[in-house]
Every structure is written in structure tokens, then in C-alpha cells.
Amino acid sequence: MSSCLFLVAALSQDEAKPTGLSAGDLKFQWDTTWPGVPSDMQLGNTHGGIAVDSKGQVYFNTDSENAVVKLTATGKYMESIGQKLEGGAHGMCIAVEGKQEHLFVAHTGRHEVVKLTLEGKPILTFDWPRESGKYESKDQFNPTAVAVGPDGRVYVADGYGRSWVHVYTRKGVYQSTFGGLGSEPGQFRTPHGISLDDRYSPPLLLVSDRENRRLQHFDLDGKFVGVVATDLRRPCGVAIQNQLCAVAELEGRVTILDMKFEVVGHLGDQPDTSIWATNQVARDKWVDGQFLSPHGVCWDRDGDLFVMDWNREGRITRLARKTVKTAK
């Protein structure tokens, strides 16, 4: 009896130990206390993205009435905004215009992109690109990601539609289109994510070409620059900080790439391939230190990493950056 009790106690103590992850010289701690949402809040399906504003406040979206959840920099729940965006809020980004920051949300259910204040007030809608000639109806346009260039141009990736990227002016006027369905360089099979890669001058667009399992660079006019990473596990989106690029891969891991797009390391690699790319994994099957189906990723100013798993019950994880002391 006592030996059994000791075993249970030992397991409990072991399970309580903090989980550390590393990629090259990067060290992280899996934060089991984050996010600090109310206990009675049901997040629902997490099938979108994450963004961080200049104050360090974190925004993530769900398919529930809590379409965009807003947290303090320490992870405390503040409010849910954009309730009218329930059922399809997907990729997000925050961009500065003058002295104001705005939230851009690609909405698959509404077939459009919405620009909001950080308090959730709608400002502008970027409608489906009928002028492109690529669609017969609005329902064929299912945007999954949005990025904003330094001149205010808005780039919308039609990841769940016809695999084009469309360019709009800051005022929502359609300008141009590039990409299209295919596997040749410059084409896409599900351009699921798009980000501004500001490590370069001028900045480039970095597209997560999910079903071609690669990342591609384009200039700000949509001209193809190059395929920069291949053989990924269905990349859904990327986050850039300093010289690093974090890639959320739907097949069970986050990969860190350097400036040359060489692999620094992998985080939270899921060993059970049967649960890759599914949102059906029940909460009692979640394991700290292992991702399920990474769908969104974002850095904060301190180098912490936030990861959204595609999951019906809602899973958002913070990886707290650990400072490694070096010998003098």
C-alpha cells in the first residue's frame, strides 16, 4: 500500500516539474499558467492567429463568440472584442498607422478582411477582390492571412480559396494579384500565412505555402524572389524577430530558422503522428512540452513565443524565454 502511494506521489512530483524546451542556444519554459482566462470561459476552436501590440498585450482569436481575446502582457484576461466576428476569424496582424495601432483580421466566414481599433471598433472592410477576375462570387474567396507593408498596402492571402495573394491600398482599394494555384516557384497550394519580413531592406513578404511544404519570398509589388525553405511539415504561419523566424507547422512542431533559413532547432515536436493536423485531440490527451497541430505563432518583445494549436477545445501556449548565463 505504502509503495503504491509513494509511486503516485513520485509521479505527481515529476509531472509538476517545469518543462524546458530548446532550439539551438534558445531556451524556453513551457508556461502552464497561461493564458489567464476566466475558469468559466470556453474558448472553443482555436483556428486562427496571435498578435502582440507595442504594450506587450496579446490578442488571439477563436471560432466562438470570444472572437478575439485580449490579454495583458502578463497573460491576465482583459476582454473579448469583435464579437460580430464569431465563426471564422483567422489570421491576424497589428500595424501602426501614424501614432495608432490597428488590428487586421482575415475572416474566412465573411470572406473579407476587417480593420479594427485595438478596442474592437470596426474601421474598414477589405472586400473580396472582384476586380481581380479570379472569382465568380464572394464565397470563393476565403482569406486566411493578412500583412501590412511599410507604405500601408495590405496583403491578403486566399489560403482556403483559390491560392492567390491580393494587394490593396491602405484605404481598401484593390490593386493587384499574384501567385495562383500550382507547385512552380511563385505559385501556391494553400498560401495559409503571409508576414512582413522586415529583416531585409526593403522588407519582403514571406508566404507560408502550406501544401507545397515551403516558404517563399516576394517583394512588396508581388514579384517572386525565391523559395527559401522546403520540406517543412505543412507550415501555417511564421513570426519574425530579429534574425529568427518561428514556423508553426500543422504536423506537430514549431521550427526555428535563422536569417539564411537554416534550421536552428525544433520545439515541442509531437511524437504521435496520428494526432498531427487534427483539431479533435481531447484535453486529457494534451502533454506539456508537446504541441498538437500548431496553427499560429507570435513573438513578444521579450523573446517569449506564443503558439496556437488548432484544437476544438482551444489551446494557446506561452513559451517563456530563459536567459542563459555565459561564463566570463
ChimeraX attribute file (.defattr): number of C-alpha atoms within 10 A of each C-alpha:
attribute: neighborCount
match mode: 1-to-1
recipient: residues
	/A:1	6
	/A:2	7
	/A:3	8
	/A:4	9
	/A:5	10
	/A:6	11
	/A:7	12
	/A:8	12
	/A:9	12
	/A:10	12
	/A:11	11
	/A:12	11
	/A:13	10
	/A:14	10
	/A:15	12
	/A:16	10
	/A:17	8
	/A:18	13
	/A:19	15
	/A:20	18
	/A:21	20
	/A:22	16
	/A:23	17
	/A:24	10
	/A:25	8
	/A:26	15
	/A:27	17
	/A:28	20
	/A:29	18
	/A:30	20
	/A:31	16
	/A:32	15
	/A:33	10
	/A:34	16
	/A:35	18
	/A:36	14
	/A:37	18
	/A:38	10
	/A:39	6
	/A:40	6
	/A:41	8
	/A:42	14
	/A:43	21
	/A:44	18
	/A:45	20
	/A:46	26
	/A:47	26
	/A:48	28
	/A:49	32
	/A:50	25
	/A:51	24
	/A:52	22
	/A:53	19
	/A:54	13
	/A:55	10
	/A:56	17
	/A:57	18
	/A:58	26
	/A:59	23
	/A:60	29
	/A:61	34
	/A:62	29
	/A:63	22
	/A:64	19
	/A:65	19
	/A:66	23
	/A:67	25
	/A:68	29
	/A:69	21
	/A:70	25
	/A:71	21
	/A:72	17
	/A:73	16
	/A:74	12
	/A:75	17
	/A:76	16
	/A:77	16
	/A:78	15
	/A:79	15
	/A:80	18
	/A:81	21
	/A:82	22
	/A:83	14
	/A:84	13
	/A:85	24
	/A:86	18
	/A:87	19
	/A:88	23
	/A:89	32
	/A:90	31
	/A:91	32
	/A:92	29
	/A:93	24
	/A:94	23
	/A:95	18
	/A:96	14
	/A:97	12
	/A:98	6
	/A:99	5
	/A:100	9
	/A:101	15
	/A:102	20
	/A:103	23
	/A:104	28
	/A:105	31
	/A:106	30
	/A:107	24
	/A:108	23
	/A:109	17
	/A:110	20
	/A:111	22
	/A:112	23
	/A:113	29
	/A:114	23
	/A:115	22
	/A:116	20
	/A:117	17
	/A:118	19
	/A:119	13
	/A:120	19
	/A:121	13
	/A:122	16
	/A:123	12
	/A:124	15
	/A:125	15
	/A:126	21
	/A:127	17
	/A:128	23
	/A:129	23
	/A:130	13
	/A:131	12
	/A:132	14
	/A:133	8
	/A:134	14
	/A:135	15
	/A:136	9
	/A:137	10
	/A:138	14
	/A:139	14
	/A:140	15
	/A:141	27
	/A:142	26
	/A:143	34
	/A:144	33
	/A:145	34
	/A:146	29
	/A:147	26
	/A:148	24
	/A:149	19
	/A:150	14
	/A:151	10
	/A:152	15
	/A:153	20
	/A:154	24
	/A:155	27
	/A:156	30
	/A:157	32
	/A:158	30
	/A:159	26
	/A:160	18
	/A:161	21
	/A:162	21
	/A:163	24
	/A:164	25
	/A:165	24
	/A:166	22
	/A:167	25
	/A:168	20
	/A:169	17
	/A:170	17
	/A:171	12
	/A:172	17
	/A:173	15
	/A:174	20
	/A:175	15
	/A:176	16
	/A:177	21
	/A:178	19
	/A:179	22
	/A:180	19
	/A:181	15
	/A:182	13
	/A:183	12
	/A:184	12
	/A:185	12
	/A:186	21
	/A:187	20
	/A:188	30
	/A:189	24
	/A:190	28
	/A:191	35
	/A:192	28
	/A:193	31
	/A:194	32
	/A:195	24
	/A:196	25
	/A:197	24
	/A:198	17
	/A:199	15
	/A:200	11
	/A:201	7
	/A:202	10
	/A:203	15
	/A:204	22
	/A:205	25
	/A:206	26
	/A:207	30
	/A:208	33
	/A:209	29
	/A:210	23
	/A:211	17
	/A:212	21
	/A:213	19
	/A:214	22
	/A:215	28
	/A:216	23
	/A:217	23
	/A:218	21
	/A:219	16
	/A:220	20
	/A:221	15
	/A:222	19
	/A:223	14
	/A:224	17
	/A:225	15
	/A:226	14
	/A:227	17
	/A:228	14
	/A:229	17
	/A:230	15
	/A:231	10
	/A:232	20
	/A:233	22
	/A:234	27
	/A:235	32
	/A:236	34
	/A:237	30
	/A:238	28
	/A:239	25
	/A:240	22
	/A:241	15
	/A:242	10
	/A:243	14
	/A:244	16
	/A:245	24
	/A:246	25
	/A:247	30
	/A:248	32
	/A:249	30
	/A:250	25
	/A:251	25
	/A:252	28
	/A:253	26
	/A:254	29
	/A:255	22
	/A:256	23
	/A:257	21
	/A:258	15
	/A:259	13
	/A:260	11
	/A:261	15
	/A:262	12
	/A:263	15
	/A:264	17
	/A:265	16
	/A:266	17
	/A:267	23
	/A:268	21
	/A:269	18
	/A:270	19
	/A:271	13
	/A:272	11
	/A:273	10
	/A:274	10
	/A:275	17
	/A:276	21
	/A:277	20
	/A:278	17
	/A:279	19
	/A:280	13
	/A:281	16
	/A:282	10
	/A:283	12
	/A:284	6
	/A:285	9
	/A:286	12
	/A:287	12
	/A:288	15
	/A:289	19
	/A:290	19
	/A:291	29
	/A:292	31
	/A:293	29
	/A:294	30
	/A:295	33
	/A:296	34
	/A:297	28
	/A:298	27
	/A:299	23
	/A:300	21
	/A:301	13
	/A:302	10
	/A:303	17
	/A:304	16
	/A:305	20
	/A:306	23
	/A:307	26
	/A:308	26
	/A:309	30
	/A:310	28
	/A:311	25
	/A:312	19
	/A:313	17
	/A:314	20
	/A:315	25
	/A:316	21
	/A:317	20
	/A:318	22
	/A:319	23
	/A:320	19
	/A:321	19
	/A:322	16
	/A:323	10
	/A:324	9
	/A:325	6
	/A:326	5
	/A:327	4
	/A:328	3
